[in-house]
Amino acid sequence: FPHWKNLLRKVEKGRKPKIPYPALLLWALVEGLPKDSLDSLGMRAALCLGFNFMLRASMYLRTKLYPGNLQWKHVQFSGEENQDGTYSTHLTGQAVTRATWLRLSLFSTKTRVEATRSLPKTGSGTCPVSALADLYMWHLTQTGLPPNPDTPVFQQSSTKVLSVGDLNTMLKFGAQEVGIPTSEVASHSLRRGGVTAYLAANADRRTIQI
């Protein structure tokens, strides 16, 4: 971490740098959350999406300025990818449990640009496809209906949407458990952690930037 902090200080002059969130610590956090409530399933999905899709918090969580940009209509569960880059089906209902790809239509509040990102199911404990499918299925099981397309993905009640502050609290809890100073961790640590993990796996740098 000292090496990372020295590099980040050069980039973020005048600000206290936030370190990349370690992939193993993220896994431990996700595994420690139960799958029997909307709150815990929402937090699991938020952690997995933020890390694997390398998202800015304002792109999917509630902030002071934005109520929650990512809605269920921006989420597409699909089957196998075809050779031409298209997807075989747009899965809904019980079929979501068979999803092998997840596609998100995102809007960046910083660059004011819309973008689409897709990731495959990995089978790992922090797989975003599985985490979001579990959240979808909770709604289907509890109400008998799929989530309302026009509601935020991370809506936890009629009056509450998962916020950046909620995510920060969880990330700082994990950091404290392993002796990482909580002041060095925030929601952006997930984005940086994802980038670091992809680079460590020799992913194409241009693909990561996109």
Helices and strands as residue ranges (DSSP letters): H 2-11, H 23-31, H 38-52, G 57-59, G 72-74, E 75-78, E 90-91, G 93-98, E 101-107, E 114-120, H 128-143, H 164-177, G 182-184, H 187-200, H 205-209
